Amino acid sequence: MAVIVCTVNALVRYSLDMSSNAWLELQWYLFSSVFLPAAGYTLLRNEHVRIDAISGRFGPRVRAWIDIFGTLIFLLPVTLIVFWLSLPMVWESIVNSEMSSNAGGLLRWPVKIMIPIGFLLLSLQGISELIKRAAFLQGLHPDQGERQAHT
């Protein structure tokens, strides 16, 4: 849908010399509605950015410990803080029916609500990955990171 909106907007803008802020905003609203919720899925598929030059030199157990450390020290604190801090902003946007300041702009709360949803989903997936890595270290679960990386 985002590709169609982008294409139609570009065609209309260049062929008819017309443009609309609503169409431009809709493009990034659609991008946000795909990107933010998909972050958790990306973590599930083990396709997030890693420093493979470092972690690739270690065995599965050390990589599991690196994942646990990264999840506890970096991923969960950041995602939970962003989730928590975004709630008042989203609530205020909904209550006030916030509109874009651009002429012809759209309501802002539909895109803003994607922020806590996306970061909550990423946090939940981070907790799931943490449990899987701990289970792997205890011998209760296969090396999920290794399996996903090769599929």
Phi and psi in degrees as GROMACS dihedral restraints (atoms count N, CA, C in turn):
[ dihedral_restraints ]
;  ai    aj    ak    al  type     phi  dphi    fc
    3     4     5     6     1   -61.2    20    10
    4     5     6     7     1   -38.4    20    10
    6     7     8     9     1   -65.4    20    10
    7     8     9    10     1   -40.7    20    10
    9    10    11    12     1   -64.9    20    10
   10    11    12    13     1   -46.8    20    10
   12    13    14    15     1   -59.8    20    10
   13    14    15    16     1   -45.2    20    10
   15    16    17    18     1   -62.6    20    10
   16    17    18    19     1   -44.2    20    10
   18    19    20    21     1   -65.8    20    10
   19    20    21    22     1   -48.4    20    10
   21    22    23    24     1   -62.2    20    10
   22    23    24    25     1   -43.4    20    10
   24    25    26    27     1   -60.3    20    10
   25    26    27    28     1   -44.3    20    10
   27    28    29    30     1   -66.2    20    10
   28    29    30    31     1   -42.8    20    10
   30    31    32    33     1   -61.5    20    10
   31    32    33    34     1   -45.8    20    10
   33    34    35    36     1   -65.8    20    10
   34    35    36    37     1   -41.7    20    10
   36    37    38    39     1   -63.4    20    10
   37    38    39    40     1   -44.2    20    10
   39    40    41    42     1   -86.3    20    10
   40    41    42    43     1   -30.3    20    10
   42    43    44    45     1   -87.0    20    10
   43    44    45    46     1   -35.9    20    10
   45    46    47    48     1  -109.2    20    10
   46    47    48    49     1    -1.1    20    10
   48    49    50    51     1    55.1    20    10
   49    50    51    52     1    41.3    20    10
   51    52    53    54     1  -126.5    20    10
   52    53    54    55     1   150.1    20    10
   54    55    56    57     1  -149.5    20    10
   55    56    57    58     1   161.9    20    10
   57    58    59    60     1  -140.7    20    10
   58    59    60    61     1   131.9    20    10
   60    61    62    63     1   -62.9    20    10
   61    62    63    64     1   -34.1    20    10
   63    64    65    66     1   -60.4    20    10
   64    65    66    67     1   -41.4    20    10
   66    67    68    69     1   -68.1    20    10
   67    68    69    70     1   -39.1    20    10
   69    70    71    72     1   -64.8    20    10
   70    71    72    73     1   -43.4    20    10
   72    73    74    75     1   -67.3    20    10
   73    74    75    76     1   -37.5    20    10
   75    76    77    78     1   -59.4    20    10
   76    77    78    79     1   -35.4    20    10
   78    79    80    81     1   -59.6    20    10
   79    80    81    82     1   -48.5    20    10
   81    82    83    84     1   -78.9    20    10
   82    83    84    85     1   -21.5    20    10
   84    85    86    87     1   -64.6    20    10
   85    86    87    88     1   -45.4    20    10
   87    88    89    90     1   -66.0    20    10
   88    89    90    91     1   -39.8    20    10
   90    91    92    93     1   -60.2    20    10
   91    92    93    94     1   -45.7    20    10
   93    94    95    96     1   -63.4    20    10
   94    95    96    97     1   -37.7    20    10
   96    97    98    99     1   -71.4    20    10
   97    98    99   100     1   -16.3    20    10
   99   100   101   102     1   -94.9    20    10
  100   101   102   103     1   -48.4    20    10
  102   103   104   105     1   -66.4    20    10
  103   104   105   106     1   -49.1    20    10
  105   106   107   108     1   -64.8    20    10
  106   107   108   109     1   -51.4    20    10
  108   109   110   111     1   -68.1    20    10
  109   110   111   112     1   -24.2    20    10
  111   112   113   114     1   -76.9    20    10
  112   113   114   115     1   -12.1    20    10
  114   115   116   117     1   -61.6    20    10
  115   116   117   118     1   -42.0    20    10
  117   118   119   120     1   -64.2    20    10
  118   119   120   121     1   -39.8    20    10
  120   121   122   123     1   -64.6    20    10
  121   122   123   124     1   -38.4    20    10
  123   124   125   126     1   -61.7    20    10
  124   125   126   127     1   -41.0    20    10
  126   127   128   129     1   -65.7    20    10
  127   128   129   130     1   -40.3    20    10
  129   130   131   132     1   -58.1    20    10
  130   131   132   133     1   -41.9    20    10
  132   133   134   135     1   -82.3    20    10
  133   134   135   136     1     0.5    20    10
  135   136   137   138     1    58.8    20    10
  136   137   138   139     1    41.6    20    10
  138   139   140   141     1  -114.4    20    10
  139   140   141   142     1    15.9    20    10
  141   142   143   144     1   -79.4    20    10
  142   143   144   145     1   167.7    20    10
  144   145   146   147     1   -70.2    20    10
  145   146   147   148     1   133.6    20    10
  147   148   149   150     1  -132.8    20    10
  148   149   150   151     1   163.7    20    10
  150   151   152   153     1   -98.9    20    10
  151   152   153   154     1    77.6    20    10
  153   154   155   156     1   -65.1    20    10
  154   155   156   157     1   -24.4    20    10
  156   157   158   159     1   -62.3    20    10
  157   158   159   160     1   -28.4    20    10
  159   160   161   162     1   -94.9    20    10
  160   161   162   163     1   -56.1    20    10
  162   163   164   165     1   -69.3    20    10
  163   164   165   166     1   -24.3    20    10
  165   166   167   168     1   -66.6    20    10
  166   167   168   169     1   -18.4    20    10
  168   169   170   171     1   -81.3    20    10
  169   170   171   172     1   -11.9    20    10
  171   172   173   174     1  -103.9    20    10
  172   173   174   175     1   162.8    20    10
  174   175   176   177     1   -78.0    20    10
  175   176   177   178     1   175.2    20    10
  177   178   179   180     1   -59.9    20    10
  178   179   180   181     1   -37.1    20    10
  180   181   182   183     1   -67.2    20    10
  181   182   183   184     1   -42.4    20    10
  183   184   185   186     1   -67.0    20    10
  184   185   186   187     1   -40.0    20    10
  186   187   188   189     1   -62.4    20    10
  187   188   189   190     1   -37.8    20    10
  189   190   191   192     1   -63.3    20    10
  190   191   192   193     1   -41.3    20    10
  192   193   194   195     1   -65.5    20    10
  193   194   195   196     1   -38.9    20    10
  195   196   197   198     1   -62.5    20    10
  196   197   198   199     1   -43.1    20    10
  198   199   200   201     1   -63.2    20    10
  199   200   201   202     1   -42.0    20    10
  201   202   203   204     1   -62.8    20    10
  202   203   204   205     1   -47.3    20    10
  204   205   206   207     1   -59.6    20    10
  205   206   207   208     1   -49.3    20    10
  207   208   209   210     1   -61.9    20    10
  208   209   210   211     1   -39.3    20    10
  210   211   212   213     1   -66.6    20    10
  211   212   213   214     1   -45.7    20    10
  213   214   215   216     1   -73.4    20    10
  214   215   216   217     1   -36.6    20    10
  216   217   218   219     1   -91.4    20    10
  217   218   219   220     1   -33.6    20    10
  219   220   221   222     1  -112.9    20    10
  220   221   222   223     1   -60.4    20    10
  222   223   224   225     1   -61.3    20    10
  223   224   225   226     1   -59.3    20    10
  225   226   227   228     1   -64.3    20    10
  226   227   228   229     1   -44.9    20    10
  228   229   230   231     1   -58.9    20    10
  229   230   231   232     1   -44.5    20    10
  231   232   233   234     1   -67.4    20    10
  232   233   234   235     1   -47.4    20    10
  234   235   236   237     1   -65.1    20    10
  235   236   237   238     1   -39.4    20    10
  237   238   239   240     1   -71.2    20    10
  238   239   240   241     1   -35.5    20    10
  240   241   242   243     1   -66.7    20    10
  241   242   243   244     1   -46.0    20    10
  243   244   245   246     1   -62.2    20    10
  244   245   246   247     1   -43.3    20    10
  246   247   248   249     1   -56.6    20    10
  247   248   249   250     1   -52.2    20    10
  249   250   251   252     1   -63.8    20    10
  250   251   252   253     1   -43.8    20    10
  252   253   254   255     1   -73.1    20    10
  253   254   255   256     1   -21.6    20    10
  255   256   257   258     1   -81.4    20    10
  256   257   258   259     1   -21.0    20    10
  258   259   260   261     1   -59.6    20    10
  259   260   261   262     1   -49.5    20    10
  261   262   263   264     1   -61.9    20    10
  262   263   264   265     1   -37.8    20    10
  264   265   266   267     1   -62.4    20    10
  265   266   267   268     1   -44.1    20    10
  267   268   269   270     1   -66.7    20    10
  268   269   270   271     1   -44.8    20    10
  270   271   272   273     1   -59.7    20    10
  271   272   273   274     1   -45.6    20    10
  273   274   275   276     1   -62.4    20    10
  274   275   276   277     1   -39.0    20    10
  276   277   278   279     1   -64.8    20    10
  277   278   279   280     1   -40.1    20    10
  279   280   281   282     1   -68.6    20    10
  280   281   282   283     1   -49.5    20    10
  282   283   284   285     1   -60.1    20    10
  283   284   285   286     1   -41.2    20    10
  285   286   287   288     1   -89.8    20    10
  286   287   288   289     1     1.9    20    10
  288   289   290   291     1    46.7    20    10
  289   290   291   292     1    51.5    20    10
  291   292   293   294     1   -56.4    20    10
  292   293   294   295     1   133.6    20    10
  294   295   296   297     1  -113.4    20    10
  295   296   297   298     1   156.8    20    10
  297   298   299   300     1   -62.3    20    10
  298   299   300   301     1   146.1    20    10
  300   301   302   303     1   -77.5    20    10
  301   302   303   304     1   -10.2    20    10
  303   304   305   306     1   -77.0    20    10
  304   305   306   307     1   145.0    20    10
  306   307   308   309     1   -60.3    20    10
  307   308   309   310     1   128.9    20    10
  309   310   311   312     1    75.2    20    10
  310   311   312   313     1    14.4    20    10
  312   313   314   315     1   -73.9    20    10
  313   314   315   316     1   174.5    20    10
  315   316   317   318     1  -102.3    20    10
  316   317   318   319     1   169.3    20    10
  318   319   320   321     1   -58.9    20    10
  319   320   321   322     1   144.2    20    10
  321   322   323   324     1   -93.9    20    10
  322   323   324   325     1   -26.4    20    10
  324   325   326   327     1   -63.7    20    10
  325   326   327   328     1   -33.0    20    10
  327   328   329   330     1   -60.8    20    10
  328   329   330   331     1   -35.5    20    10
  330   331   332   333     1   -81.4    20    10
  331   332   333   334     1   -34.8    20    10
  333   334   335   336     1   -67.1    20    10
  334   335   336   337     1   -30.9    20    10
  336   337   338   339     1   -68.0    20    10
  337   338   339   340     1   -20.0    20    10
  339   340   341   342     1   -68.3    20    10
  340   341   342   343     1   -24.6    20    10
  342   343   344   345     1   -64.2    20    10
  343   344   345   346     1   -58.0    20    10
  345   346   347   348     1   -65.2    20    10
  346   347   348   349     1   -33.4    20    10
  348   349   350   351     1   -63.0    20    10
  349   350   351   352     1   -48.9    20    10
  351   352   353   354     1   -62.1    20    10
  352   353   354   355     1   -44.6    20    10
  354   355   356   357     1   -74.0    20    10
  355   356   357   358     1   -29.4    20    10
  357   358   359   360     1   -66.6    20    10
  358   359   360   361     1   -45.1    20    10
  360   361   362   363     1   -61.9    20    10
  361   362   363   364     1   -40.3    20    10
  363   364   365   366     1   -65.2    20    10
  364   365   366   367     1   -39.5    20    10
  366   367   368   369     1   -62.7    20    10
  367   368   369   370     1   -45.7    20    10
  369   370   371   372     1   -62.7    20    10
  370   371   372   373     1   -40.3    20    10
  372   373   374   375     1   -68.4    20    10
  373   374   375   376     1   -35.2    20    10
  375   376   377   378     1   -61.3    20    10
  376   377   378   379     1   -41.0    20    10
  378   379   380   381     1   -64.3    20    10
  379   380   381   382     1   -41.6    20    10
  381   382   383   384     1   -60.6    20    10
  382   383   384   385     1   -44.7    20    10
  384   385   386   387     1   -64.9    20    10
  385   386   387   388     1   -37.7    20    10
  387   388   389   390     1   -61.1    20    10
  388   389   390   391     1   -44.3    20    10
  390   391   392   393     1   -63.6    20    10
  391   392   393   394     1   -42.6    20    10
  393   394   395   396     1   -63.9    20    10
  394   395   396   397     1   -41.0    20    10
  396   397   398   399     1   -67.0    20    10
  397   398   399   400     1   -40.2    20    10
  399   400   401   402     1   -64.8    20    10
  400   401   402   403     1   -40.3    20    10
  402   403   404   405     1   -65.5    20    10
  403   404   405   406     1   -37.4    20    10
  405   406   407   408     1   -62.0    20    10
  406   407   408   409     1   -44.8    20    10
  408   409   410   411     1   -63.8    20    10
  409   410   411   412     1   -27.1    20    10
  411   412   413   414     1   -89.9    20    10
  412   413   414   415     1     0.2    20    10
  414   415   416   417     1    78.3    20    10
  415   416   417   418     1    16.9    20    10
  417   418   419   420     1   -98.0    20    10
  418   419   420   421     1    -6.3    20    10
  420   421   422   423     1  -149.7    20    10
  421   422   423   424     1   143.9    20    10
  423   424   425   426     1   -68.0    20    10
  424   425   426   427     1   165.5    20    10
  426   427   428   429     1   -70.3    20    10
  427   428   429   430     1    93.7    20    10
  429   430   431   432     1   -62.9    20    10
  430   431   432   433     1   -40.4    20    10
  432   433   434   435     1   -61.4    20    10
  433   434   435   436     1   -41.6    20    10
  435   436   437   438     1   -67.6    20    10
  436   437   438   439     1   -42.7    20    10
  438   439   440   441     1   -63.7    20    10
  439   440   441   442     1   -46.2    20    10
  441   442   443   444     1   -68.4    20    10
  442   443   444   445     1   -33.7    20    10
  444   445   446   447     1   -66.0    20    10
  445   446   447   448     1   -25.1    20    10
  447   448   449   450     1  -103.0    20    10
  448   449   450   451     1     3.7    20    10
